[in-house]
C-alpha cells in the first residue's frame, strides 16, 4: 500500500489511491479475466491481504455485483474489517456492521464472512457471489473451500466470476492447498482442468499459483525493517516457510511418519479367508467416514474400501454401507463412534427415541454386528503411530502394520495434512478433516486379531477340494447355471 508521508494538510492524512507493487502482486491482480482460481503468496509480508481486499472492488460499477471475503474465524476477520474501513470508505462505501456488508453507490455489495466450523459452510448455501476471496486459505478445510466456491455464479454475463486466495505454508489445510495449487505445477502458469457436465458440455476451469515474499513488498521492508529481521531469525523450518515460502516444509504434522511410498499399496481384491471388519465415524453436517479393513496372517491391517459422505441420516448411511459391502464378505463387526449410541437427532422416519446405533443395527440385521468404539484419543493416536511405523519386512522391503489401498482417496488425502493441537500437542487439531483418522483410531483400538494361518490339508482333503473346484468351474461355464442359492450353498459347503 502507498501512503502520503508529508501530512502538510488535513487531506494528506487520507489514504492515497491504492496501487499494486510491480511484480507478483501486480501479476496476481491482472489474472482476473483469464483465471478462475488463483493463490497468492506463500511467504509472509508480500501484501497478500491488501491484494484480496482491493481485488474485491474491481467490479463495483455493476449494481448486481456481490463479493465476499472469508477468514476462518470471526476474530481473524477483524483485520480484514480494519483494512476495508481504511480503503472502502474512500470509494463511497457504507458499512452495515450487523450484516458485515459494504454497500457502494452503484448498489454493489461486498460481504465479510467467516466459516469457523465445518457445518458453517451451509450458512452460505444458495447464496450468489461473483467474487470470493479467502485470506489464509491454509486455515480452511478442503470440503469448506469446495462447497463455498460452488456459490460463485451469476445470471448477468457482464459480471465476471472468479476466486482468489492467499496462504502461508502450514495449518490444517497445508496438504490440500499444496496439492491443489502447487504440486506438479510451475509458478505463474495457468493450468486448465476440464469437466463434463450432465448435458455433455465441457467446462474448463483455470488455476494459477503466484508466489511472493516480503522482498516483493518494498513498502513494508522500508517502513518496518525489524519485521524482515524477525523472519530471518526464525528457526529453520519456520524461516523456510514464512521467509522463503517453502511448501515442502510442514510444521506440526501429526503423523510425520506417513510415507505414501510405503503406506499406500495398489488396489486389489481382498484375499479370501482374511478376517474383515468396518470402522465408522458418523457425521451429518460433517462427512461420515467408514473404512473396510482386513487383517493378514501377520496381523497387518489393510484398508481396502471406504465411504466418505455427508448429509446422510443413519438409515441412509447403513443402507449405503450394506450396498457397497460384497454379498459374500463375512464382516466380523463394525466399530463405531460411541456418540451414535446417544444421538437421537439424525434418524428421521424411525421410531421416536431410537438412537443412531439402534437404527443402524436394525438395518444391518445379522450381517454386521455394531460395537461401541474406544474413544480414548491419546492412546488411540499412539497405537496408530505404532502401526504406521515403517519397518523392513521379508526381502528387505519397507512396509508397516497399517496399509491403505490407493482407491481410499479420502484417507490418503486427509491423513497427511492433520496437525497437532497447539493447546494439547498430544492430540490433533480437530478443525481439520479428521473424520477418516477418527474411524481409523476406532479400528486400531478394537484390537483386530491376525487371521489364523491355514493348516496343511491331507492328500484326501486336497483331492476333495480339487474335485469341488472342478465342479464349480464346470457349472459356472454352463449356459444356464443353477440360479437358486441353496444349490450353490451345497456346492460351496
Protein Blocks (a to p, Z undefined) as FASTA:
>chain_A
ZZdfbdfbfklmpccdddddehjklmmmmmmmmcfbdceejighilmmmmmmmmmmmmmm
pmkbccddddfblklmmmmmmmmmmmmmmnopacdfklopacdfkopacdddddfbfklm
mmmgoiacfbdcdehkllpcfklmmmmmmmgccfbfkbccdddddddeedjklmmmmmmm
mgopaehiacddddddfkopacddddddddddfklmmklmmmmmmlmmmmmmpcfklmmm
mmnopakbcghiablmbcfklmpccdddddehiacdddddddfklccddddddddfkopa
cdfbdcddehiafklmmmmmmmmpcfklccfbacddfklmmmckloghiaehiafklmmm
mmnmmmbccddddfbfklmmmmmmmmmpccddehhiacdfbdcdfklmmlmmmmmmpccd
fklmkbccfkbcfklmmmmmmmmmnopacddddddddfklmmmmmmmmmmmmmmmmpmbd
cfbfklmmmmmZZ
